[in-house]
């Protein structure tokens, strides 16, 4: 597994971990730097797509990659959502849905890893939900203090993304149970 860290997709995932403190720094200390924050988020999103594509295209899928790729996603989302929540930029209920989803998936993943030695890959509704979360967070950041500007779009996205989160979580939970039973 040690040599797996040098696989290109895993290096791309590690790059996403490196971006997190920079995103957090600008969100906390320079929230008005929406262009810089948007570029950092875009780099994170593109690298998320790129690492999976490279891994599949060049047969570089590894157990380490199955762990660090979703972990980078979850950590990025949790850090951004927490900062926006603490600055009262996203509603409490949405923050809780996002955080609980990621914590439950992490918990179920750890259980499967310990019991069966298996790491479940993410599902497509989950990837779309994470993209939706990213769009909401990005629009919230860009929108700044002018909540009225994009209020209707963001409000609708909250509900769409919440439905996707619940759906992808259900699919993940069913795969978790299936894997536990060994079917």
N, C-alpha and C positions, 0 to 999 in steps of 0.2 A: 504494500500500500504506500510505502514511502516514495517509491519512484513515480507513483500516480500523481503526486503533487506537481510534477514537471510536465504533465500532459497539458497541451495548449488550452483545452476547455477549462481545466482546473485553474490555470493561471489567469484566465479571463474571469472566473468566479472570484478568485482572490482579489483581482482588480476592483470588483464591486465592493468587497469588504473595505478596501482602501478608500473608496469614494465616500463611504458613510460618514466618517468624521468631518470631511469637508462640507458635505451637505448639511450636517448638523450645525457646524460652525456658522455657515452663512444664514441658516434659518434662525439661529439664536441671536447672533450679533449683527447681522446685516440683512434682515428680512426684506428690506426694500431692494436688494440686489436680485430681483426676480430673473433677470437674464442669466446670471451666473448659476443660480439655483436650478433654473430650467435646463441649462446645458449639462450640469452635473447629473440631474435626473435622467435626461435623455441618454447620456453616456451609460448610466446604470442600466437603463431599459435596453439599449442596443446591445450591451455586453451580455445581458441576460438571454436575449434571443440568440446571439452569436455563439455563446458557449454551448448551448444545446444543439445548435445546427452543426457546429464543428464536431462535437462528440458523436453525433449520429452519422454524419457524412463520412468521417474518416475513422469510424469504428474505434473511438477513444472513450467510450462510455466506461466509467469506472465506479466502484463502490464509493470512493472518496468524492467523486463528482456528484453522485446521487445524494450525498450528505451536504456538501458545501454549497451547491447551487441553490437548493431551496432555503438553506440557512441564510445565505446572503440576501435572498428575497425577503424572508421574514424579518431579518434584522433591519434591513432598509425600511420596510414598511412600518415596523414597530417604532423605530427611532423617529421617523418623520411624523407619524400619527401622534406619538407622545408629545413631541414638541408643539405640534399644531393644537392638540387638545389642551396642553398646559397654557397655551396662549389664547384659549377659548375661540379657536378658529374652526373647529369641527365639533359637531354635537357629541355629547357624552354617549348616547346610545350607539352611534356609529363607531366611535372609538372602541367601545366595549365589544361590539360584534367583530371588528377587525382583530383586536388583541386576543379575544377568546378563541377565535378560529385558529390563529397561528399557534397559540399555546397548546390547544387540543391536538392539532396536527403534529406538533413537535412531540408531545407526550405519547401519542399513539405510535409515532415513528420510533421513539426510544424503546417502547414496549416491544414492538415487532423486532427491532434490532437485537434486543436482549434475548427474547424467547426463541425467535426463529432465525436470527442472523440475516434478516431480509430488510431491505430498504425499499419502500414503495415510491414509485416515481409520481410526480404530481399529475393531476388530470387536466384536460383542456378547459373545462369550466372554471377550474381553479386558476389557471393561467389568465383566463379572460377576466376573472374577478380581480386578480392582482393588477391587471392592466387598468381596470375600472377604478380601483383604489388609487392607483398612480395618477390617473386623469383627474380624479376628484381632488387629490392632494395638490397636484400641479395647478389646477384651476383656482383652488383656495389660495395658494401661494401667489399666483399671478394677480388674482383679484385684490389682494391686499386688504385694506380696510374698507374698500368699497363693496360691501356685501350685496348691494342691490344689482350691480352690474351683471353678474352671472348667477344670481340667486335661483332662478327657475331651472336653469340647466343643471346646476349642482344639486338642487333638491331632487330632481327627477333621477339623477345619477345615483344619489344615495340609495334610493329604493331599488333601482335596477341592480346595482352592485350588491346590495344586501341579499336580494333573491339569488344572485349568482353565488355568493358566499355560502348561503345555506344549502343550495343545490350541490355545489362542489364538496362541501363538508359532508353531506349525506353520502355522496358517491365514495368519498375517501373512507368514511366510517364503514360502509358496506364492504369495501375492498379489505379494510382492516380486519373485519370479522371473518370474511371469507379466507383470508390468509391465515388467521389464527386457527381456523378449523382445518386448514390444510387442503381445501378444495380448489 
